[in-house]
């Protein structure tokens, strides 16, 4: 197959898998007592390990006054906290609470459980092939994220196939995908 056909097939398969996983976790999402903007806020604040309302508004593509209402409701539910910046009391920091993180952890765990059940049906050889393919994809993703650092590393998938990745800076993140540093 030619590159564009393979690329199209990868994208189609990714959508198919994503739809399956989304259907499996839909019930968990529906049980939540938060709106979609509130859930987006929780994910953003969690991923940023804290943020300020201005950055949150920009990320959500809403006005700062909209963010105030979203944050107020999340604080009332004990899912988010507001703190003064130690260096500048005029700056307000938003942090996710343990309760908020617990909700996100539950959603993530349901997704992981769904994937584990599906992966259990694959043979060891199929799993190895999948790890190799995802390892190459993850290396490319990390290279795009870290573009410009100039580093070049090689990563090794399960079968020993090497994937080259330029500018991958976060080796800790690579180990999540089964990578091992070979040579920098």
C-alpha positions in Angstrom: 0.0 0.0 0.0 1.1 3.5 -0.6 1.7 6.0 2.2 -1.5 8.0 1.8 -3.6 4.8 1.7 -1.9 3.5 4.9 -2.3 6.9 6.6 -6.0 6.9 5.8 -6.4 3.4 7.1 -4.6 4.2 10.4 -6.9 7.2 10.8 -10.0 5.1 10.1 -8.9 2.4 12.5 -8.2 5.0 15.2 -11.7 6.4 14.8 -13.2 3.0 15.0 -11.3 2.2 18.2 -12.1 5.6 19.7 -15.8 5.1 19.0 -15.8 1.8 20.7 -14.0 3.1 23.8 -16.3 6.2 23.8 -19.4 4.0 23.8 -18.0 1.9 26.6 -17.4 4.9 28.8 -20.5 6.9 27.8 -22.5 5.8 30.8 -19.8 6.9 33.2 -19.8 10.4 31.6 -23.6 10.6 31.7 -23.6 9.9 35.5 -21.4 12.9 36.2 -23.1 15.9 37.7 -21.0 18.4 35.6 -21.6 20.1 32.3 -19.3 19.6 29.3 -17.5 23.0 29.9 -17.0 22.1 33.5 -15.5 18.7 32.6 -13.2 20.4 30.0 -12.2 22.8 32.8 -11.4 19.9 35.1 -9.3 18.1 32.5 -7.4 21.4 31.6 -6.6 22.3 35.2 -5.5 18.8 35.9 -3.3 18.6 32.9 -1.8 22.0 33.6 -1.3 21.1 37.2 -3.0 24.4 38.0 -3.7 27.5 36.0 -5.2 30.9 36.2 -8.6 32.1 34.9 -7.1 34.0 32.0 -5.4 30.9 30.6 -8.4 28.8 31.2 -10.6 31.2 29.3 -8.2 31.2 26.4 -8.1 27.4 26.4 -11.9 27.0 26.5 -12.3 29.9 24.0 -14.7 31.7 26.2 -14.8 35.0 27.9 -13.3 35.5 31.4 -16.8 36.1 32.8 -17.9 32.7 31.5 -15.0 31.1 33.2 -16.0 32.7 36.5 -19.4 31.0 36.4 -17.9 27.6 35.5 -15.3 27.9 38.2 -17.8 29.0 40.8 -19.9 25.9 40.2 -16.9 23.6 40.4 -15.7 25.2 43.6 -19.1 24.8 45.1 -19.0 21.1 44.3 -15.6 20.8 45.8 -14.0 19.8 42.5 -11.8 22.9 42.1 -10.1 25.3 44.5 -9.1 28.9 44.1 -5.8 30.0 45.7 -3.9 33.3 45.8 -0.5 33.2 44.1 2.2 33.4 46.8 4.2 35.9 44.8 1.4 38.1 43.6 -1.9 38.2 45.6 -3.7 39.8 42.7 -3.2 36.5 40.7 -5.7 33.8 41.3 -4.6 30.1 40.8 -7.1 27.3 40.0 -6.2 23.8 41.2 -8.1 20.6 41.0 -9.1 19.0 44.3 -8.7 15.4 45.3 -12.4 14.9 44.7 -12.1 16.4 41.2 -9.0 14.3 40.4 -10.9 11.3 41.6 -13.6 11.9 39.1 -11.1 12.1 36.3 -9.2 9.1 37.5 -12.5 7.1 37.4 -13.1 8.1 33.8 -9.6 7.2 32.9 -9.8 3.9 34.6 -13.0 3.0 32.9 -11.4 3.7 29.5 -8.3 1.6 30.5 -10.6 -1.3 31.7 -12.4 -1.2 28.4 -9.2 -1.4 26.5 -7.8 -4.2 28.7 -10.9 -6.3 28.0 -10.5 -5.8 24.2 -6.7 -6.4 24.2 -7.3 -9.6 26.1 -8.7 -11.1 22.9 -5.5 -10.5 21.0 -2.7 -13.0 20.6 0.8 -12.3 22.0 2.0 -11.8 18.4 -0.8 -9.4 17.7 0.0 -7.5 20.9 3.7 -7.3 20.0 2.8 -5.9 16.5 0.4 -3.4 18.1 3.1 -2.3 20.6 5.6 -1.8 17.7 3.1 0.3 15.7 2.0 2.4 18.6 5.7 2.8 19.7 6.5 4.3 16.3 3.4 6.6 16.5 4.2 7.7 20.0 7.8 8.5 19.1 6.5 10.7 16.2 3.9 12.4 18.5 6.6 13.2 21.0 8.9 14.5 18.3 6.2 16.9 17.1 5.6 18.0 20.7 9.2 18.7 21.3 10.1 20.1 17.9 13.0 22.4 18.0 15.0 20.9 20.9 17.4 19.3 18.4 17.8 16.1 20.2 17.6 12.8 18.3 17.0 9.5 20.0 16.2 6.0 19.0 13.5 4.0 20.7 13.0 0.3 20.7 9.6 -1.4 20.4 8.8 -4.9 21.7 10.2 -6.7 18.6 13.4 -4.8 18.7 12.5 -2.6 15.8 14.0 0.9 16.1 12.0 4.0 15.7 13.9 7.2 15.2 12.6 10.3 16.9 14.1 13.7 16.6 13.7 16.2 19.4 12.1 13.8 21.9 13.0 15.4 25.3 10.8 13.5 27.8 12.2 10.0 28.1 10.0 9.4 31.1 6.9 9.8 29.0 8.4 7.5 26.4 8.6 4.7 28.9 4.8 4.8 29.2 4.7 3.5 25.7 7.3 0.7 26.2 10.2 2.6 24.9 13.8 2.2 26.0 16.5 4.7 25.3 19.0 3.2 23.0 21.3 6.0 21.9 21.1 9.8 22.2 
